[in-house]
Amino acid sequence: MNSDGSGLTQLTPDDAQDADPAWSGDSNKIAFAKAYCNFYCYEYTSDIAIVGVDGTSSNFVTLNGSASNPAWRP
């Protein structure tokens, strides 16, 4: 994003609820919790994903369905 607010880039283009972003120490990646609703939306599952600041290289680092509040090691 530019200083004037233009040039926005969607980093997570899906229907999931993304929360708890945490910048990596080198500021090149963002870890975040990605929550999905189950088939009938009675409950949500949440995993941690990492995406590059340019929107590339998105991948999950947890797949247990109950992760939140990611943090980077110094």
C-alpha positions in Angstrom: 0.0 0.0 0.0 1.2 3.5 -0.8 1.4 6.2 1.7 -1.7 7.8 0.2 -3.8 4.6 0.7 -3.7 3.5 -3.0 -2.1 0.3 -4.3 -3.9 -2.1 -1.9 -3.1 -5.8 -2.3 -5.4 -8.5 -1.1 -3.2 -11.0 0.7 -5.8 -13.6 1.6 -8.3 -13.9 -1.3 -10.8 -16.4 0.1 -13.9 -16.6 2.4 -12.0 -17.5 5.6 -11.9 -15.2 8.6 -8.3 -14.1 9.0 -7.2 -12.6 12.3 -4.2 -12.1 14.7 -1.6 -11.0 12.1 2.1 -11.0 13.2 4.9 -9.6 11.1 8.1 -11.6 10.7 11.3 -10.0 12.0 12.5 -9.3 8.5 9.1 -7.8 7.6 8.8 -10.1 4.5 6.0 -12.4 5.8 2.9 -12.2 7.9 1.6 -15.1 10.1 -2.1 -15.2 10.9 -4.9 -17.3 12.1 -7.2 -18.5 9.4 -10.6 -19.6 10.6 -13.1 -21.7 8.6 -16.7 -22.6 9.4 -17.5 -26.3 9.3 -20.1 -27.7 6.9 -23.1 -26.4 8.8 -21.3 -23.5 10.5 -21.9 -24.8 14.0 -18.3 -24.3 14.9 -15.1 -22.9 13.5 -11.6 -24.4 13.1 -8.6 -22.2 13.0 -5.0 -22.8 11.7 -1.9 -20.7 11.3 -0.9 -19.7 7.8 2.0 -17.6 6.5 1.9 -15.3 3.5 4.5 -13.1 1.8 3.8 -9.4 2.0 3.3 -9.4 -1.7 0.6 -12.0 -1.4 2.7 -15.0 -2.6 3.8 -18.2 -0.9 0.8 -18.7 1.3 1.0 -21.9 3.3 -0.3 -23.5 6.5 2.1 -24.2 9.4 -0.6 -25.9 11.5 -3.4 -28.2 10.5 -4.9 -29.2 13.9 -7.9 -26.9 13.7 -7.4 -25.1 17.0 -4.5 -22.7 16.6 -4.5 -19.0 17.0 -2.4 -16.0 18.0 0.8 -16.7 16.0 4.1 -15.2 17.1 7.6 -15.2 15.5 10.8 -16.2 17.4 13.3 -13.4 17.7 
